[in-house]
């Protein structure tokens, strides 16, 4: 059996991002996944960027490479250096 650590590292990073988005521990995120309390889907947002949309207890967050956006929160102001999001600056 081939050992693919890259996949494990990406999953761990996604779990960490979900935990941060919903202010949960990594263990709580895994438990929510196992109990069906967390929904995930890969989408393309209105600006054409790929992200993972996550729902938990009526809240929604979008996970981008290097950024988390909680749906319902005010979007950050556009920054000329990054184009308004999706980069590692935190937008």
HTML snippet that shows the backbone in 3Dmol.js (N, CA, C, O; Angstrom):
<script src="https://3Dmol.org/build/3Dmol-min.js"></script>
<div id="view" style="width:600px;height:400px;position:relative"></div>
<script>
const pdb = `
ATOM      1  N   UNK A   1       0.841  -1.183   0.000  1.00  0.00           N
ATOM      2  CA  UNK A   1       0.000   0.000   0.000  1.00  0.00           C
ATOM      3  C   UNK A   1       0.883   1.243   0.000  1.00  0.00           C
ATOM      4  O   UNK A   1       1.818   1.349   0.794  1.00  0.00           O
ATOM      5  N   UNK A   2       0.585   2.170  -0.886  1.00  0.00           N
ATOM      6  CA  UNK A   2       1.369   3.388  -1.006  1.00  0.00           C
ATOM      7  C   UNK A   2       1.011   4.350   0.122  1.00  0.00           C
ATOM      8  O   UNK A   2      -0.165   4.559   0.421  1.00  0.00           O
ATOM      9  N   UNK A   3       2.024   4.926   0.739  1.00  0.00           N
ATOM     10  CA  UNK A   3       1.831   5.887   1.817  1.00  0.00           C
ATOM     11  C   UNK A   3       1.864   7.289   1.221  1.00  0.00           C
ATOM     12  O   UNK A   3       2.891   7.716   0.695  1.00  0.00           O
ATOM     13  N   UNK A   4       0.761   7.997   1.299  1.00  0.00           N
ATOM     14  CA  UNK A   4       0.666   9.319   0.710  1.00  0.00           C
ATOM     15  C   UNK A   4       0.498  10.354   1.813  1.00  0.00           C
ATOM     16  O   UNK A   4      -0.621  10.768   2.115  1.00  0.00           O
ATOM     17  N   UNK A   5       1.615  10.774   2.416  1.00  0.00           N
ATOM     18  CA  UNK A   5       1.580  11.730   3.532  1.00  0.00           C
ATOM     19  C   UNK A   5       1.073  13.095   3.110  1.00  0.00           C
ATOM     20  O   UNK A   5       0.516  13.827   3.928  1.00  0.00           O
ATOM     21  N   UNK A   6       1.255  13.450   1.845  1.00  0.00           N
ATOM     22  CA  UNK A   6       0.782  14.747   1.389  1.00  0.00           C
ATOM     23  C   UNK A   6      -0.717  14.881   1.626  1.00  0.00           C
ATOM     24  O   UNK A   6      -1.191  15.927   2.070  1.00  0.00           O
ATOM     25  N   UNK A   7      -1.448  13.835   1.331  1.00  0.00           N
ATOM     26  CA  UNK A   7      -2.892  13.862   1.541  1.00  0.00           C
ATOM     27  C   UNK A   7      -3.216  14.065   3.018  1.00  0.00           C
ATOM     28  O   UNK A   7      -4.112  14.841   3.348  1.00  0.00           O
ATOM     29  N   UNK A   8      -2.507  13.386   3.905  1.00  0.00           N
ATOM     30  CA  UNK A   8      -2.749  13.535   5.338  1.00  0.00           C
ATOM     31  C   UNK A   8      -2.442  14.957   5.791  1.00  0.00           C
ATOM     32  O   UNK A   8      -3.169  15.518   6.610  1.00  0.00           O
ATOM     33  N   UNK A   9      -1.379  15.538   5.267  1.00  0.00           N
ATOM     34  CA  UNK A   9      -1.019  16.905   5.645  1.00  0.00           C
ATOM     35  C   UNK A   9      -2.078  17.895   5.169  1.00  0.00           C
ATOM     36  O   UNK A   9      -2.407  18.836   5.890  1.00  0.00           O
ATOM     37  N   UNK A  10      -2.616  17.698   3.965  1.00  0.00           N
ATOM     38  CA  UNK A  10      -3.655  18.586   3.453  1.00  0.00           C
ATOM     39  C   UNK A  10      -4.944  18.449   4.260  1.00  0.00           C
ATOM     40  O   UNK A  10      -5.608  19.447   4.541  1.00  0.00           O
ATOM     41  N   UNK A  11      -5.299  17.220   4.633  1.00  0.00           N
ATOM     42  CA  UNK A  11      -6.498  17.007   5.442  1.00  0.00           C
ATOM     43  C   UNK A  11      -6.322  17.635   6.819  1.00  0.00           C
ATOM     44  O   UNK A  11      -7.244  18.266   7.334  1.00  0.00           O
ATOM     45  N   UNK A  12      -5.150  17.470   7.416  1.00  0.00           N
ATOM     46  CA  UNK A  12      -4.881  18.078   8.724  1.00  0.00           C
ATOM     47  C   UNK A  12      -4.960  19.597   8.638  1.00  0.00           C
ATOM     48  O   UNK A  12      -5.469  20.242   9.554  1.00  0.00           O
ATOM     49  N   UNK A  13      -4.463  20.173   7.549  1.00  0.00           N
ATOM     50  CA  UNK A  13      -4.533  21.624   7.368  1.00  0.00           C
ATOM     51  C   UNK A  13      -5.986  22.073   7.212  1.00  0.00           C
ATOM     52  O   UNK A  13      -6.372  23.108   7.755  1.00  0.00           O
ATOM     53  N   UNK A  14      -6.789  21.313   6.483  1.00  0.00           N
ATOM     54  CA  UNK A  14      -8.206  21.642   6.315  1.00  0.00           C
ATOM     55  C   UNK A  14      -8.935  21.566   7.653  1.00  0.00           C
ATOM     56  O   UNK A  14      -9.730  22.448   7.977  1.00  0.00           O
ATOM     57  N   UNK A  15      -8.670  20.525   8.424  1.00  0.00           N
ATOM     58  CA  UNK A  15      -9.289  20.389   9.744  1.00  0.00           C
ATOM     59  C   UNK A  15      -8.901  21.581  10.626  1.00  0.00           C
ATOM     60  O   UNK A  15      -9.745  22.129  11.336  1.00  0.00           O
ATOM     61  N   UNK A  16      -7.640  21.976  10.583  1.00  0.00           N
ATOM     62  CA  UNK A  16      -7.187  23.129  11.360  1.00  0.00           C
ATOM     63  C   UNK A  16      -7.879  24.416  10.938  1.00  0.00           C
ATOM     64  O   UNK A  16      -8.229  25.241  11.782  1.00  0.00           O
ATOM     65  N   UNK A  17      -8.077  24.590   9.639  1.00  0.00           N
ATOM     66  CA  UNK A  17      -8.768  25.780   9.138  1.00  0.00           C
ATOM     67  C   UNK A  17     -10.236  25.792   9.554  1.00  0.00           C
ATOM     68  O   UNK A  17     -10.779  26.836   9.917  1.00  0.00           O
ATOM     69  N   UNK A  18     -10.871  24.627   9.499  1.00  0.00           N
ATOM     70  CA  UNK A  18     -12.274  24.530   9.933  1.00  0.00           C
ATOM     71  C   UNK A  18     -12.373  24.837  11.418  1.00  0.00           C
ATOM     72  O   UNK A  18     -13.281  25.549  11.847  1.00  0.00           O
ATOM     73  N   UNK A  19     -11.450  24.306  12.199  1.00  0.00           N
ATOM     74  CA  UNK A  19     -11.440  24.573  13.643  1.00  0.00           C
ATOM     75  C   UNK A  19     -11.323  26.075  13.903  1.00  0.00           C
ATOM     76  O   UNK A  19     -12.033  26.620  14.748  1.00  0.00           O
ATOM     77  N   UNK A  20     -10.435  26.733  13.182  1.00  0.00           N
ATOM     78  CA  UNK A  20     -10.255  28.179  13.352  1.00  0.00           C
ATOM     79  C   UNK A  20     -11.512  28.939  12.923  1.00  0.00           C
ATOM     80  O   UNK A  20     -11.923  29.886  13.593  1.00  0.00           O
ATOM     81  N   UNK A  21     -12.115  28.529  11.821  1.00  0.00           N
ATOM     82  CA  UNK A  21     -13.304  29.225  11.306  1.00  0.00           C
ATOM     83  C   UNK A  21     -14.463  29.186  12.292  1.00  0.00           C
ATOM     84  O   UNK A  21     -15.212  30.156  12.411  1.00  0.00           O
ATOM     85  N   UNK A  22     -14.614  28.071  12.997  1.00  0.00           N
ATOM     86  CA  UNK A  22     -15.750  27.906  13.902  1.00  0.00           C
ATOM     87  C   UNK A  22     -15.353  27.948  15.378  1.00  0.00           C
ATOM     88  O   UNK A  22     -16.167  27.647  16.250  1.00  0.00           O
ATOM     89  N   UNK A  23     -14.108  28.320  15.655  1.00  0.00           N
ATOM     90  CA  UNK A  23     -13.597  28.407  17.028  1.00  0.00           C
ATOM     91  C   UNK A  23     -13.811  27.084  17.774  1.00  0.00           C
ATOM     92  O   UNK A  23     -14.366  27.056  18.872  1.00  0.00           O
ATOM     93  N   UNK A  24     -13.355  25.991  17.150  1.00  0.00           N
ATOM     94  CA  UNK A  24     -13.441  24.652  17.723  1.00  0.00           C
ATOM     95  C   UNK A  24     -12.043  24.069  17.850  1.00  0.00           C
ATOM     96  O   UNK A  24     -11.090  24.597  17.275  1.00  0.00           O
ATOM     97  N   UNK A  25     -11.919  22.989  18.595  1.00  0.00           N
ATOM     98  CA  UNK A  25     -10.661  22.250  18.612  1.00  0.00           C
ATOM     99  C   UNK A  25     -10.643  21.303  17.413  1.00  0.00           C
ATOM    100  O   UNK A  25     -11.693  20.998  16.847  1.00  0.00           O
ATOM    101  N   UNK A  26      -9.466  20.843  17.029  1.00  0.00           N
ATOM    102  CA  UNK A  26      -9.362  19.862  15.948  1.00  0.00           C
ATOM    103  C   UNK A  26     -10.177  18.616  16.277  1.00  0.00           C
ATOM    104  O   UNK A  26     -10.818  18.041  15.397  1.00  0.00           O
ATOM    105  N   UNK A  27     -10.156  18.199  17.536  1.00  0.00           N
ATOM    106  CA  UNK A  27     -10.910  17.023  17.978  1.00  0.00           C
ATOM    107  C   UNK A  27     -12.407  17.235  17.799  1.00  0.00           C
ATOM    108  O   UNK A  27     -13.122  16.321  17.389  1.00  0.00           O
ATOM    109  N   UNK A  28     -12.887  18.446  18.107  1.00  0.00           N
ATOM    110  CA  UNK A  28     -14.309  18.758  17.925  1.00  0.00           C
ATOM    111  C   UNK A  28     -14.700  18.728  16.447  1.00  0.00           C
ATOM    112  O   UNK A  28     -15.801  18.296  16.106  1.00  0.00           O
ATOM    113  N   UNK A  29     -13.810  19.181  15.577  1.00  0.00           N
ATOM    114  CA  UNK A  29     -14.083  19.146  14.140  1.00  0.00           C
ATOM    115  C   UNK A  29     -14.214  17.703  13.666  1.00  0.00           C
ATOM    116  O   UNK A  29     -15.152  17.365  12.944  1.00  0.00           O
ATOM    117  N   UNK A  30     -13.275  16.854  14.071  1.00  0.00           N
ATOM    118  CA  UNK A  30     -13.326  15.440  13.675  1.00  0.00           C
ATOM    119  C   UNK A  30     -14.603  14.794  14.201  1.00  0.00           C
ATOM    120  O   UNK A  30     -15.252  14.036  13.480  1.00  0.00           O
ATOM    121  N   UNK A  31     -14.969  15.083  15.442  1.00  0.00           N
ATOM    122  CA  UNK A  31     -16.205  14.523  16.011  1.00  0.00           C
ATOM    123  C   UNK A  31     -17.427  15.001  15.232  1.00  0.00           C
ATOM    124  O   UNK A  31     -18.339  14.214  14.976  1.00  0.00           O
ATOM    125  N   UNK A  32     -17.460  16.277  14.853  1.00  0.00           N
ATOM    126  CA  UNK A  32     -18.590  16.810  14.084  1.00  0.00           C
ATOM    127  C   UNK A  32     -18.687  16.132  12.715  1.00  0.00           C
ATOM    128  O   UNK A  32     -19.785  15.856  12.233  1.00  0.00           O
ATOM    129  N   UNK A  33     -17.544  15.869  12.097  1.00  0.00           N
ATOM    130  CA  UNK A  33     -17.541  15.150  10.813  1.00  0.00           C
ATOM    131  C   UNK A  33     -18.099  13.750  11.006  1.00  0.00           C
ATOM    132  O   UNK A  33     -18.966  13.309  10.252  1.00  0.00           O
ATOM    133  N   UNK A  34     -17.603  13.058  12.012  1.00  0.00           N
ATOM    134  CA  UNK A  34     -18.031  11.673  12.262  1.00  0.00           C
ATOM    135  C   UNK A  34     -19.513  11.580  12.591  1.00  0.00           C
ATOM    136  O   UNK A  34     -20.160  10.592  12.244  1.00  0.00           O
ATOM    137  N   UNK A  35     -20.064  12.600  13.261  1.00  0.00           N
ATOM    138  CA  UNK A  35     -21.465  12.586  13.683  1.00  0.00           C
ATOM    139  C   UNK A  35     -22.389  13.214  12.645  1.00  0.00           C
ATOM    140  O   UNK A  35     -23.596  13.304  12.871  1.00  0.00           O
ATOM    141  N   UNK A  36     -21.846  13.647  11.520  1.00  0.00           N
ATOM    142  CA  UNK A  36     -22.660  14.247  10.474  1.00  0.00           C
ATOM    143  C   UNK A  36     -23.093  15.669  10.760  1.00  0.00           C
ATOM    144  O   UNK A  36     -24.025  16.170  10.131  1.00  0.00           O
ATOM    145  N   UNK A  37     -22.434  16.327  11.701  1.00  0.00           N
ATOM    146  CA  UNK A  37     -22.810  17.683  12.072  1.00  0.00           C
ATOM    147  C   UNK A  37     -22.067  18.756  11.308  1.00  0.00           C
ATOM    148  O   UNK A  37     -22.230  19.945  11.581  1.00  0.00           O
ATOM    149  N   UNK A  38     -21.259  18.347  10.359  1.00  0.00           N
ATOM    150  CA  UNK A  38     -20.476  19.297   9.596  1.00  0.00           C
ATOM    151  C   UNK A  38     -20.587  18.914   8.122  1.00  0.00           C
ATOM    152  O   UNK A  38     -20.319  17.772   7.750  1.00  0.00           O
ATOM    153  N   UNK A  39     -20.980  19.870   7.290  1.00  0.00           N
ATOM    154  CA  UNK A  39     -21.085  19.612   5.861  1.00  0.00           C
ATOM    155  C   UNK A  39     -19.974  20.315   5.114  1.00  0.00           C
ATOM    156  O   UNK A  39     -19.588  21.428   5.470  1.00  0.00           O
ATOM    157  N   UNK A  40     -19.458  19.673   4.082  1.00  0.00           N
ATOM    158  CA  UNK A  40     -18.393  20.266   3.283  1.00  0.00           C
ATOM    159  C   UNK A  40     -18.667  20.039   1.807  1.00  0.00           C
ATOM    160  O   UNK A  40     -19.181  18.996   1.405  1.00  0.00           O
ATOM    161  N   UNK A  41     -18.318  21.024   1.020  1.00  0.00           N
ATOM    162  CA  UNK A  41     -18.425  20.886  -0.418  1.00  0.00           C
ATOM    163  C   UNK A  41     -17.426  21.794  -1.102  1.00  0.00           C
ATOM    164  O   UNK A  41     -17.131  22.883  -0.611  1.00  0.00           O
ATOM    165  N   UNK A  42     -16.907  21.355  -2.223  1.00  0.00           N
ATOM    166  CA  UNK A  42     -16.005  22.189  -3.009  1.00  0.00           C
ATOM    167  C   UNK A  42     -16.856  23.014  -3.963  1.00  0.00           C
ATOM    168  O   UNK A  42     -17.675  22.475  -4.708  1.00  0.00           O
ATOM    169  N   UNK A  43     -16.651  24.334  -3.931  1.00  0.00           N
ATOM    170  CA  UNK A  43     -17.440  25.225  -4.773  1.00  0.00           C
ATOM    171  C   UNK A  43     -16.528  26.208  -5.491  1.00  0.00           C
ATOM    172  O   UNK A  43     -15.330  26.291  -5.217  1.00  0.00           O
ATOM    173  N   UNK A  44     -17.118  26.941  -6.407  1.00  0.00           N
ATOM    174  CA  UNK A  44     -16.473  28.087  -7.044  1.00  0.00           C
ATOM    175  C   UNK A  44     -17.286  29.301  -6.611  1.00  0.00           C
ATOM    176  O   UNK A  44     -18.494  29.353  -6.838  1.00  0.00           O
ATOM    177  N   UNK A  45     -16.624  30.286  -5.982  1.00  0.00           N
ATOM    178  CA  UNK A  45     -17.353  31.447  -5.478  1.00  0.00           C
ATOM    179  C   UNK A  45     -17.747  32.386  -6.618  1.00  0.00           C
ATOM    180  O   UNK A  45     -17.463  32.115  -7.784  1.00  0.00           O
ATOM    181  N   UNK A  46     -18.400  33.483  -6.270  1.00  0.00           N
ATOM    182  CA  UNK A  46     -18.890  34.442  -7.258  1.00  0.00           C
ATOM    183  C   UNK A  46     -17.766  35.105  -8.051  1.00  0.00           C
ATOM    184  O   UNK A  46     -18.002  35.644  -9.132  1.00  0.00           O
ATOM    185  N   UNK A  47     -16.540  35.067  -7.516  1.00  0.00           N
ATOM    186  CA  UNK A  47     -15.395  35.651  -8.205  1.00  0.00           C
ATOM    187  C   UNK A  47     -14.589  34.612  -8.978  1.00  0.00           C
ATOM    188  O   UNK A  47     -13.522  34.922  -9.507  1.00  0.00           O
ATOM    189  N   UNK A  48     -15.102  33.365  -9.045  1.00  0.00           N
ATOM    190  CA  UNK A  48     -14.442  32.316  -9.811  1.00  0.00           C
ATOM    191  C   UNK A  48     -13.313  31.607  -9.091  1.00  0.00           C
ATOM    192  O   UNK A  48     -12.538  30.885  -9.718  1.00  0.00           O
ATOM    193  N   UNK A  49     -13.205  31.803  -7.773  1.00  0.00           N
ATOM    194  CA  UNK A  49     -12.141  31.146  -6.996  1.00  0.00           C
ATOM    195  C   UNK A  49     -12.665  29.859  -6.377  1.00  0.00           C
ATOM    196  O   UNK A  49     -13.795  29.809  -5.891  1.00  0.00           O
ATOM    197  N   UNK A  50     -11.841  28.825  -6.397  1.00  0.00           N
ATOM    198  CA  UNK A  50     -12.193  27.554  -5.772  1.00  0.00           C
ATOM    199  C   UNK A  50     -12.030  27.668  -4.257  1.00  0.00           C
ATOM    200  O   UNK A  50     -11.103  28.311  -3.765  1.00  0.00           O
ATOM    201  N   UNK A  51     -12.946  27.033  -3.528  1.00  0.00           N
ATOM    202  CA  UNK A  51     -12.835  26.992  -2.075  1.00  0.00           C
ATOM    203  C   UNK A  51     -13.628  25.801  -1.552  1.00  0.00           C
ATOM    204  O   UNK A  51     -14.376  25.160  -2.290  1.00  0.00           O
ATOM    205  N   UNK A  52     -13.450  25.520  -0.276  1.00  0.00           N
ATOM    206  CA  UNK A  52     -14.251  24.510   0.405  1.00  0.00           C
ATOM    207  C   UNK A  52     -15.252  25.270   1.261  1.00  0.00           C
ATOM    208  O   UNK A  52     -14.867  26.059   2.124  1.00  0.00           O
ATOM    209  N   UNK A  53     -16.542  25.030   1.019  1.00  0.00           N
ATOM    210  CA  UNK A  53     -17.588  25.661   1.822  1.00  0.00           C
ATOM    211  C   UNK A  53     -17.991  24.678   2.912  1.00  0.00           C
ATOM    212  O   UNK A  53     -18.320  23.525   2.634  1.00  0.00           O
ATOM    213  N   UNK A  54     -17.961  25.149   4.161  1.00  0.00           N
ATOM    214  CA  UNK A  54     -18.214  24.296   5.315  1.00  0.00           C
ATOM    215  C   UNK A  54     -19.391  24.871   6.091  1.00  0.00           C
ATOM    216  O   UNK A  54     -19.456  26.079   6.322  1.00  0.00           O
ATOM    217  N   UNK A  55     -20.326  24.004   6.496  1.00  0.00           N
ATOM    218  CA  UNK A  55     -21.448  24.428   7.323  1.00  0.00           C
ATOM    219  C   UNK A  55     -21.408  23.662   8.645  1.00  0.00           C
ATOM    220  O   UNK A  55     -21.088  22.474   8.690  1.00  0.00           O
ATOM    221  N   UNK A  56     -21.742  24.379   9.719  1.00  0.00           N
ATOM    222  CA  UNK A  56     -21.769  23.780  11.053  1.00  0.00           C
ATOM    223  C   UNK A  56     -22.712  24.602  11.926  1.00  0.00           C
ATOM    224  O   UNK A  56     -22.515  25.804  12.107  1.00  0.00           O
ATOM    225  N   UNK A  57     -23.740  23.944  12.465  1.00  0.00           N
ATOM    226  CA  UNK A  57     -24.693  24.578  13.374  1.00  0.00           C
ATOM    227  C   UNK A  57     -25.241  25.891  12.822  1.00  0.00           C
ATOM    228  O   UNK A  57     -25.293  26.898  13.528  1.00  0.00           O
ATOM    229  N   UNK A  58     -25.646  25.871  11.565  1.00  0.00           N
ATOM    230  CA  UNK A  58     -26.263  27.041  10.954  1.00  0.00           C
ATOM    231  C   UNK A  58     -25.303  28.115  10.478  1.00  0.00           C
ATOM    232  O   UNK A  58     -25.737  29.138   9.950  1.00  0.00           O
ATOM    233  N   UNK A  59     -24.025  27.905  10.651  1.00  0.00           N
ATOM    234  CA  UNK A  59     -23.030  28.881  10.193  1.00  0.00           C
ATOM    235  C   UNK A  59     -22.299  28.322   8.976  1.00  0.00           C
ATOM    236  O   UNK A  59     -22.196  27.107   8.806  1.00  0.00           O
ATOM    237  N   UNK A  60     -21.798  29.208   8.143  1.00  0.00           N
ATOM    238  CA  UNK A  60     -21.087  28.805   6.938  1.00  0.00           C
ATOM    239  C   UNK A  60     -19.762  29.546   6.857  1.00  0.00           C
ATOM    240  O   UNK A  60     -19.680  30.741   7.140  1.00  0.00           O
ATOM    241  N   UNK A  61     -18.723  28.811   6.464  1.00  0.00           N
ATOM    242  CA  UNK A  61     -17.413  29.419   6.238  1.00  0.00           C
ATOM    243  C   UNK A  61     -16.869  28.892   4.916  1.00  0.00           C
ATOM    244  O   UNK A  61     -17.169  27.772   4.502  1.00  0.00           O
ATOM    245  N   UNK A  62     -16.081  29.708   4.279  1.00  0.00           N
ATOM    246  CA  UNK A  62     -15.399  29.294   3.050  1.00  0.00           C
ATOM    247  C   UNK A  62     -13.906  29.289   3.323  1.00  0.00           C
ATOM    248  O   UNK A  62     -13.340  30.268   3.809  1.00  0.00           O
ATOM    249  N   UNK A  63     -13.274  28.156   2.999  1.00  0.00           N
ATOM    250  CA  UNK A  63     -11.853  27.978   3.241  1.00  0.00           C
ATOM    251  C   UNK A  63     -11.130  28.104   1.900  1.00  0.00           C
ATOM    252  O   UNK A  63     -11.364  27.321   0.979  1.00  0.00           O
ATOM    253  N   UNK A  64     -10.258  29.092   1.809  1.00  0.00           N
ATOM    254  CA  UNK A  64      -9.427  29.327   0.626  1.00  0.00           C
ATOM    255  C   UNK A  64      -7.978  29.033   0.989  1.00  0.00           C
ATOM    256  O   UNK A  64      -7.635  29.010   2.172  1.00  0.00           O
ATOM    257  N   UNK A  65      -7.131  28.810   0.010  1.00  0.00           N
ATOM    258  CA  UNK A  65      -5.700  28.681   0.334  1.00  0.00           C
ATOM    259  C   UNK A  65      -5.210  29.961   1.022  1.00  0.00           C
ATOM    260  O   UNK A  65      -5.169  31.024   0.402  1.00  0.00           O
ATOM    261  N   UNK A  66      -4.851  29.861   2.270  1.00  0.00           N
ATOM    262  CA  UNK A  66      -4.329  31.001   3.006  1.00  0.00           C
ATOM    263  C   UNK A  66      -5.356  31.954   3.572  1.00  0.00           C
ATOM    264  O   UNK A  66      -4.985  33.000   4.105  1.00  0.00           O
ATOM    265  N   UNK A  67      -6.654  31.627   3.475  1.00  0.00           N
ATOM    266  CA  UNK A  67      -7.671  32.558   3.973  1.00  0.00           C
ATOM    267  C   UNK A  67      -8.938  31.819   4.365  1.00  0.00           C
ATOM    268  O   UNK A  67      -9.261  30.765   3.817  1.00  0.00           O
ATOM    269  N   UNK A  68      -9.654  32.402   5.335  1.00  0.00           N
ATOM    270  CA  UNK A  68     -10.951  31.883   5.776  1.00  0.00           C
ATOM    271  C   UNK A  68     -11.938  33.038   5.715  1.00  0.00           C
ATOM    272  O   UNK A  68     -11.639  34.137   6.182  1.00  0.00           O
ATOM    273  N   UNK A  69     -13.113  32.797   5.142  1.00  0.00           N
ATOM    274  CA  UNK A  69     -14.170  33.805   5.097  1.00  0.00           C
ATOM    275  C   UNK A  69     -15.408  33.204   5.725  1.00  0.00           C
ATOM    276  O   UNK A  69     -15.904  32.173   5.271  1.00  0.00           O
ATOM    277  N   UNK A  70     -15.910  33.844   6.768  1.00  0.00           N
ATOM    278  CA  UNK A  70     -17.140  33.395   7.404  1.00  0.00           C
ATOM    279  C   UNK A  70     -18.298  34.092   6.726  1.00  0.00           C
ATOM    280  O   UNK A  70     -18.414  35.315   6.804  1.00  0.00           O
ATOM    281  N   UNK A  71     -19.156  33.340   6.065  1.00  0.00           N
ATOM    282  CA  UNK A  71     -20.297  33.910   5.356  1.00  0.00           C
ATOM    283  C   UNK A  71     -21.178  34.619   6.375  1.00  0.00           C
ATOM    284  O   UNK A  71     -21.510  34.055   7.418  1.00  0.00           O
ATOM    285  N   UNK A  72     -21.552  35.848   6.072  1.00  0.00           N
ATOM    286  CA  UNK A  72     -22.324  36.668   6.996  1.00  0.00           C
ATOM    287  C   UNK A  72     -21.464  37.719   7.666  1.00  0.00           C
ATOM    288  O   UNK A  72     -21.978  38.748   8.106  1.00  0.00           O
ATOM    289  N   UNK A  73     -20.154  37.481   7.752  1.00  0.00           N
ATOM    290  CA  UNK A  73     -19.241  38.502   8.257  1.00  0.00           C
ATOM    291  C   UNK A  73     -19.023  39.529   7.157  1.00  0.00           C
ATOM    292  O   UNK A  73     -19.215  39.235   5.977  1.00  0.00           O
ATOM    293  N   UNK A  74     -18.631  40.706   7.535  1.00  0.00           N
ATOM    294  CA  UNK A  74     -18.344  41.729   6.533  1.00  0.00           C
ATOM    295  C   UNK A  74     -17.065  41.351   5.800  1.00  0.00           C
ATOM    296  O   UNK A  74     -16.060  41.014   6.425  1.00  0.00           O
ATOM    297  N   UNK A  75     -17.106  41.409   4.494  1.00  0.00           N
ATOM    298  CA  UNK A  75     -15.925  41.106   3.692  1.00  0.00           C
ATOM    299  C   UNK A  75     -14.862  42.168   3.930  1.00  0.00           C
ATOM    300  O   UNK A  75     -15.195  43.329   4.169  1.00  0.00           O
ATOM    301  N   UNK A  76     -13.583  41.789   3.870  1.00  0.00           N
ATOM    302  CA  UNK A  76     -12.523  42.777   4.041  1.00  0.00           C
ATOM    303  C   UNK A  76     -12.525  43.775   2.888  1.00  0.00           C
ATOM    304  O   UNK A  76     -12.972  43.467   1.783  1.00  0.00           O
ATOM    305  N   UNK A  77     -12.027  44.956   3.160  1.00  0.00           N
ATOM    306  CA  UNK A  77     -11.914  45.970   2.106  1.00  0.00           C
ATOM    307  C   UNK A  77     -10.928  45.483   1.067  1.00  0.00           C
ATOM    308  O   UNK A  77      -9.972  44.775   1.385  1.00  0.00           O
ATOM    309  N   UNK A  78     -11.163  45.864  -0.174  1.00  0.00           N
ATOM    310  CA  UNK A  78     -10.267  45.445  -1.253  1.00  0.00           C
ATOM    311  C   UNK A  78      -8.897  46.066  -1.042  1.00  0.00           C
ATOM    312  O   UNK A  78      -8.781  47.244  -0.705  1.00  0.00           O
ATOM    313  N   UNK A  79      -7.870  45.270  -1.243  1.00  0.00           N
ATOM    314  CA  UNK A  79      -6.487  45.697  -1.100  1.00  0.00           C
ATOM    315  C   UNK A  79      -5.847  45.616  -2.478  1.00  0.00           C
ATOM    316  O   UNK A  79      -5.881  44.561  -3.112  1.00  0.00           O
ATOM    317  N   UNK A  80      -5.274  46.697  -2.943  1.00  0.00           N
ATOM    318  CA  UNK A  80      -4.692  46.721  -4.288  1.00  0.00           C
ATOM    319  C   UNK A  80      -3.566  45.707  -4.450  1.00  0.00           C
ATOM    320  O   UNK A  80      -3.297  45.255  -5.563  1.00  0.00           O
ATOM    321  N   UNK A  81      -2.906  45.344  -3.351  1.00  0.00           N
ATOM    322  CA  UNK A  81      -1.790  44.404  -3.449  1.00  0.00           C
ATOM    323  C   UNK A  81      -2.238  42.965  -3.662  1.00  0.00           C
ATOM    324  O   UNK A  81      -1.482  42.172  -4.222  1.00  0.00           O
ATOM    325  N   UNK A  82      -3.446  42.603  -3.231  1.00  0.00           N
ATOM    326  CA  UNK A  82      -3.843  41.202  -3.328  1.00  0.00           C
ATOM    327  C   UNK A  82      -5.082  40.987  -4.165  1.00  0.00           C
ATOM    328  O   UNK A  82      -5.440  39.838  -4.427  1.00  0.00           O
ATOM    329  N   UNK A  83      -5.743  42.025  -4.589  1.00  0.00           N
ATOM    330  CA  UNK A  83      -6.924  41.852  -5.410  1.00  0.00           C
ATOM    331  C   UNK A  83      -8.167  41.511  -4.619  1.00  0.00           C
ATOM    332  O   UNK A  83      -9.175  41.134  -5.216  1.00  0.00           O
ATOM    333  N   UNK A  84      -8.143  41.625  -3.305  1.00  0.00           N
ATOM    334  CA  UNK A  84      -9.350  41.456  -2.517  1.00  0.00           C
ATOM    335  C   UNK A  84      -9.560  40.091  -1.922  1.00  0.00           C
ATOM    336  O   UNK A  84     -10.638  39.836  -1.384  1.00  0.00           O
ATOM    337  N   UNK A  85      -8.604  39.204  -1.983  1.00  0.00           N
ATOM    338  CA  UNK A  85      -8.782  37.934  -1.295  1.00  0.00           C
ATOM    339  C   UNK A  85      -8.170  36.756  -1.995  1.00  0.00           C
ATOM    340  O   UNK A  85      -7.719  36.843  -3.137  1.00  0.00           O
ATOM    341  N   UNK A  86      -8.162  35.628  -1.272  1.00  0.00           N
ATOM    342  CA  UNK A  86      -7.657  34.383  -1.814  1.00  0.00           C
ATOM    343  C   UNK A  86      -6.157  34.240  -1.738  1.00  0.00           C
ATOM    344  O   UNK A  86      -5.609  33.235  -2.191  1.00  0.00           O
ATOM    345  N   UNK A  87      -5.474  35.232  -1.170  1.00  0.00           N
ATOM    346  CA  UNK A  87      -4.014  35.144  -1.079  1.00  0.00           C
ATOM    347  C   UNK A  87      -3.615  34.858   0.365  1.00  0.00           C
ATOM    348  O   UNK A  87      -4.476  34.662   1.223  1.00  0.00           O
ATOM    349  N   UNK A  88      -2.345  34.836   0.625  1.00  0.00           N
ATOM    350  CA  UNK A  88      -1.873  34.498   1.968  1.00  0.00           C
ATOM    351  C   UNK A  88      -1.856  35.679   2.924  1.00  0.00           C
ATOM    352  O   UNK A  88      -1.398  35.539   4.058  1.00  0.00           O
ATOM    353  N   UNK A  89      -2.338  36.826   2.501  1.00  0.00           N
ATOM    354  CA  UNK A  89      -2.315  38.002   3.390  1.00  0.00           C
ATOM    355  C   UNK A  89      -3.418  37.968   4.429  1.00  0.00           C
ATOM    356  O   UNK A  89      -3.419  38.792   5.344  1.00  0.00           O
ATOM    357  N   UNK A  90      -4.361  37.036   4.314  1.00  0.00           N
ATOM    358  CA  UNK A  90      -5.406  36.930   5.325  1.00  0.00           C
ATOM    359  C   UNK A  90      -6.765  37.401   4.859  1.00  0.00           C
ATOM    360  O   UNK A  90      -7.735  37.274   5.607  1.00  0.00           O
ATOM    361  N   UNK A  91      -6.879  37.930   3.676  1.00  0.00           N
ATOM    362  CA  UNK A  91      -8.194  38.347   3.161  1.00  0.00           C
ATOM    363  C   UNK A  91      -9.018  37.144   2.794  1.00  0.00           C
ATOM    364  O   UNK A  91     -10.154  37.288   2.342  1.00  0.00           O
TER     365      UNK A  91
END
`;
const viewer = $3Dmol.createViewer("view");
viewer.addModel(pdb, "pdb");
viewer.setStyle({}, {cartoon: {color: "spectrum"}});
viewer.zoomTo();
viewer.render();
</script>
